[in-house]
Amino acid sequence: MRLSTKDFDLASAFEADFLEVDPTLLARLGENRARVLAALSDRPVYGVNTGMGRLAGVALGSPEGHQRNLLIGRAVGGPPWLAAEEVRWLLLVRLRDLLAPEAGVSPELVTFLVDRLNEGFTPAVPRTGLGSAGEIIPLAHAFQTFLGVGTVLVDGVETPASEVLAKPYEPGLKEGATLIQGSPLAETLAAFALAEVRRLVELQTLTAAIAIDVLGAPRAVYRPALAGDDETLRAVLVELDGLIRGSAERAEVVQAPVSVRVAPRAIAHLRRVTGELDEALRRSMPTDSPAFLDGEFVSTTGFHAVELGLRMDAVTAALVHLGEIGAGRMHRLLDERFSGLPAQLTPDPGPQAGLVPLHKRAVGELHALRRLACPATLGSVETSAGQEDVQAFAWAAGNQLRDACARMFAITACELIAGSQARWLASGDGAAGLQAAYGRLRELVPPLAEDRSLGPEVTALVSVLTREW
């Protein structure tokens, strides 16, 4: 894949076997780099010929070696490390930022980074314990490896960077400072979480439809006309209608439980906040500080990814609410008073426990999920002798959101197994729009005529739901 502008598609670059930068773009970077070096002269420039943080006012008599020190001295993190796929995305985000003219880095640095991406070079980057205003700790870990310092992961094994890197890179003026600016870790976690949440939106729509189908719930409450002016809710109801159309309604059911009725509204809210997170992630702004703008160096706040963090917190809260709905809805399926089916969804209640233990697994996942609802973006603590007195903690919101997705996939798997079992026990085939889903579920988790250990099957189904469904 050839990169000819800074605005390349990250997803395509992530999947590409080989990356190269268009020579014309490299030439433009070289011309811009010459302007940056000329503009440096003897004026104070933050992080170039001055200290950083509380020491920003300290002039450096000789800036040589300072760019190396910026990367080495801030690498104070440790495991757990980011996964290799997350590191690759982070490096691509950093590459995108370095291609922007305001970064002012050399074409040599860009080429070095691209070469490392092509080699599958994977720095060991910490995912927790990062108490800085931006992301200097994980980024120092990521890019000190370019110097042949620190740790990289080779097939998951911690290995000294010096043993992997044939020829280290020597950062030029401003380049070390640029490498540790911005919030590419928060962007990386948001991008991966977005893909997972979108899949969960689809799956939760399916689980809602299955519950309606097997419970014989009245369908009038799902009419798209009831969405009013809410186009997002209308879209969910239209999709749901396509799945449940033709399902039988039980005459004795006047009103289904709340968990069955309100699912479309909760799914619509998740869609809405997910869209807002996607919009925030797509906005482009200078991430370097100082940025080279209009021939001068300007301090920026691109490191403060508060919008990403708050949006991710909002998505996590929406997932928690859906998890509560899902666990409640599954409980109704197990109760013969609501389902009209054998108690606990077993052909032989009493001698067989049925799916009650599976619901307890879902409850355990929900308990863990609820604890993730506390906003990660709150809780600033002063550092750098008061110079850094606020943190965004967007990376923490990203970690929480990804954890929430994992819990929600497990809850969804439990509910899908229960829905499939309920359909097996019920009379009739159910709605035509759900036949493919029922067939697929029975292939993955056969109906339970008698109790068996479902743990491995839940794990296998979660794997399918996250990647292949």
N, C-alpha and C positions, 0 to 999 in steps of 0.2 A: 504494500500500500504506500503510495507516494503522498507526502504531506506538502501541500503547496501554500496553505494559509494557516494561521493560528487557529482558525475555527474548524478543525477537523472533527469528524464523528468519533467520539470516544468508543462507542460500542463496536464500530467497525475496526478501529485500531486495536481494540482488545482481542478481537478474533483473528486479526491478521497474522500470518506466519512470518512476514518480513516487513519492516518499516524502513522508509528512506525519506529524507527531506529534499524537496526540490532544490536544485542548485541555485535557482533564482532567489528563493526564499533565504537560503544561506548567505547569498551575496548581500541581500538587504539587511540581514542581521549583522553582517560584518561592517557595513556602512554605518549602521546605527550604533554599533559598539564603538567605532571610532569617535562618533559625536559624544558618546557618554564619557569616554576617557578624556576627551578634550574639555568637557564641561566640569570634570572633577577639579582640575587645577589644585589650588591650595585652600579652597573654601571648605568649611566643615560640612561633612556629609555623614549622616547618621549610619553607623555600622560599617563605614568605610575607613574614615580616618578619625572616628570617635568611638568610644565605648558604646554599649547598648544598655537599655533599661535605665536603671538609676544612674549608670555611669555614662549616659549619653553626652554629658557635658565635659567629659574628659577627652582632651585632644590627644591623639596618638602621634608621638614624635616620628615613628616609622611604622607605616601600615603593613609592611611585609610580614607575612605569617599570620596576620589577624584573621583573614578569611578562613584559614585552616582552624584556628582556635575557636571560631564561632561554631564550627561543626563538631569539634571534638569535645569541648568543655560543656556542652549542653546535652550530651548523650547520657542522661542519668536514669533512663528507663530500664525495663527488664520484661521478661515474659509475663503473661502470654503474648505471643507475637501474632501479628496479622497473618492470615492465610496467604498463600502464594498468589492466588487470584486477586485478592484485595491489594497486595503490594503492586502487582502489575497495573491495576487501575490507578492507584495513587501516583505511580511514576508517569503514567500517561497524562494525568491531570497536571502534574508538574511540568511535563513537556509542553502541554498546551499553553501554560502560563509563561514559560520561557520564550515561546515564539512571539509573544506580544512585544511590541516595540518599547513599552514602558519598563520592561524588565531590563533591557540593555545588556544582556549577556552576550558572550562571544559565540560564534558559530561552532567553535571547538567544543564548548560545553554541551551544546545541543546535540552535536554529532556523537559525543561520548555517551550521552544518555540514551540516544537511539540505539547505539551499538549494544549497550547493556540490556535494553529491552529485547533486542533480537537474540541475545544469548540466554534469555530467561534468568538473568541476574536477579536475585531475590534478597534484598537486605532484610535483616531481622528488625522489624518495626514494632515497638510496643503499642498495645491497644488500650492500656489503662494507666492510671497513675500520672496523669498529664496535667499538672496544675498551673499552666502558663496562660497568659492572655490569648496567645494564639496557639500554634502547634510546634513550637521550636523543639520540644523534646523528641517527639517521634520523627520530625524531619531531620534533626541532627543525626539520629540513628540511621535514617535512610541514606543520607548523603555523605556522612563521614566514610562510608564504605567506598566511595569514589576515590578517597585518599589512600585506600588500602588499610583503613583502620576500622575496628569494630567487627561485627558479625554478620554473616550472610547465611541463608538457609539453602542447603544443597540436598534436594529430596527430603526436606524437612529436618535435616541434621544441622545443628549449629556448627559453623565452620568459620575460622578467621578469614576476613576479607582479603588479607594479604596472600592467602593461599589460592584464592580464586582469581584475583585481578592481576593480569599479566603486567599491565602498565597503569599505575595510578594517575589520577588527574590532579593537576595543581590549579586550584581556583584563582582566577584573576581578581582584580579590584572589584568589589561589590558582589561578586558571584556567590561567595559563601553566605552573605547576608540574604541575597535573593532566594537561595535554595531553602531557607528556613522560614520564609514569609508565607502568608496566606493560610488557608485551611483546607488543603487538599484531602486530609484524612476525613474530615466531616463530609466533604463532597463524595468521597469514595463510599463511605458507609451509607450515605443517603441514596446513592445510585443503586447499590445492591439491595437495600431495603425496599426501594420502589418496585423493583421487579418482583420481590416476594409478596409485597402487599397487593399488587395488581392480581397476582395469582390467587391470593386469599379472597379477594373480592369475588372472583369467579366461583371459587369453591364454596364460599358462604352463600352465594345465590343458589347454588346447587343444593346445599344442605337444607336451606330454607324450603326449597321446592319439594324435596323428598319428604320433609316433615309434614308439609301441607297435604301431600299426596297420601301418605300412609295413615295419617290421622283422620282423613276425610274431612278436613277443615272447610268451613264455608269460604267460598272464593270471592264473594262480593267485595270484601275489604281490600282486595288486591287490584281493583279496577284502576287502570291508568288515569282515568278522569279524576280520581280522588287526589292526584298529585297537585292539582291547582296550577300555580305558576312555577312550581319546582320542577324544572326540566331534568335535573339529575335524578330525583325520585321517580319521575315519570319513566325515564329510561330503565331504571331497575324494575319497575312494575311491568313494563312491556316485556322485558327479558323473562321475568318470572312467569308472566302469563303464557309465554311460548312453551315453558317447561311443564306447567301444570294443566294446560288446557286438556279437557276431557277426563280429568281425574274425578273419581266418584266422591260425592259429598255424603257424609253420614247424616241421615235425617234427624237423629237424636241430638246432634251437636248444634246448639244454638250459637255459641260463640267459642272460638278456640282460645287457649291460654294466651296471655299477653306475649310470651316469648315467641309464639308462632305468628302472631299478628304484626308485631312491630319490626320484625327482621328487615323488611325492605327499607324502612326509614333509617335504621342503623347502618345498613349497607350503603345507602345513598350518602349518609354523612361521611362514611369512610372514603367513598369515592371523591367527595368534595375536598376533604382535607388532604387526600393524596394528590389531587390535582394541584392544590396550592403548593405543596412541597415540590412537585415537579416544576412548577413555574419558578419558584425560588431557585431551584438548582440550575435552571436554564439561563438565568440572568447573568450577564457578563459585566465584570467590573475589574479594575486594576487590583491585583492581589499583592503586588510588591510594595514594600515600604522601606526606603523612599522609592517612589516611582519616578521615572524619567519622563516628564511631561513638558512639552513646549520648551525644551532646552534647559529645564531646571529640575532639581530633585525635590520632590514633594512627599511629605509624610502622608500615609493613607491609613485607613482602618479596615483594609481588606482581610485582616487576620480575624476580625470579630464577626464570626459567622452566626450571629445570634438568630437571624431569621431561619436559617436552616435548622438550628437547634430547636427553636420553639415550634417550628412546623413538624419536626420529627416527634417532639413530645406530644403534639396534638394527634398525630397519627397513632402513636402508642395508646393514648387514652381511648381513641375510637376502637382500637382492636380489643382493649380490655372490655369495653361495653359489649362488643360482639361476642367475646368469649363467655361473658356472663349469660347472654341470650342463648348461646349454643349449649352450654351446660344445663341450663334450665329446660331448654327444648328437648334435650336428650332424656332428661328425667321424666318428662311427660310421656315419651315413647315407651318407657319401661313400666309405666303405671297403667294397669288395665282399665282403670276408671276413665282415663283420657283416650287410650288407644283402641279399646275394644278387643285387644289381642291378649294372648296368654301373659300372665304376670312375668315381668323381668325378661320378656322376649325369649322365653325358652319353651319348647314343646312340653316340658315336664317340670313345672314349677314345684319347688320343694326339694326333690332329690337333686335337681340341677339349679345352680345359681344364676344361670343365664348371663345377661350383660350388666348386671349391677356392679361387678368388679371393674368392668370397663368404664362405667360412669365414674367410679371412684378415681380411676386414673385421670379422667378428664377434670375432675374436681381438684386433684393435686396439681395439674397443669394450670388450672385457673388460679389457684392460690398463689403460685409462683408468678403468673402473669399479672395479677393485681398489684404485686409489690413493685412492678416496673412502671406503674402509672405515676409515681412521684416524679415531677419534672426534673430532668437531669440538668437543665440549663440554669437552675437556681442554686445559689450558695456560693457567691464570690468570696474570696479571701485575699487580703492584701499580700503582695509579694514585692520583690525588688525595692525594699525600703519605701514602699508606698507609691512608686512610679507606676507599677501595674496593680491597680486596685479593683479591677473587674475582669472576670473571665466569662466567656460565652459557654464553655463546656459543650459545644455542639458535637464534638466527637463522642462524648458520653451519651448524648441523646441518640446518636447513631447506634452505639453499642446496645443501648436499651431497646431501641426499635427492632434491631435484628434479633435480640433475645425474645422479644415479644412475638415476633413472627414465628420463631421456632416453637414457642409454647402454643401459639394459635394453630399451627399446622397439626400438632398433636391432638388438640381438642377437636379439630375438624375431622381428623382421621377417626377418632372414637365415634363421633356423631355419624359419620358416613357408614361405619360398620353397623351401628345400631339401626340406621335407616334401611340398609340393605337387609338386615335380619328381619325387621318389621315387615318389609315388603314380601319376604319369603313366607312369613307366617300368615299374612293377610290373604284374603280372597282376591282374585283378579290379578291382572298384570300391571295395573297402575297407569299413569299418564303416558301417552305415546312419546312425549318429549323427554321422558326420563329412562326409556328402555335401554338406550346405549349405556347410560351411567350405571344402571342396575346390573347389566351384563358384565361390565368391566369390574365392578366391585365384587361380584361373585367369583370372577376369575382370580382376583387378588386375595380375597378373604372369603372362602366358601362358607355358606350358612352353617350355624351351629345346631346340629341335632342333639348334641350333648356337650358338656363343658370341655374346654381344652385351653391350653396356655396361649393366650392371645398376644402376649408381649412382643414376640418376634414378628407377628403379622402386623401389629401396629407400627413397629419400626419400619418394616418394609413398605407399608402403605404411605407413611410419611415421606419416605424417600421418593416414591412415585409422585406424590402430590407436589413436592417441591421442584421436580425436574421434568416429569414426562406426561402428566395427566392431560 
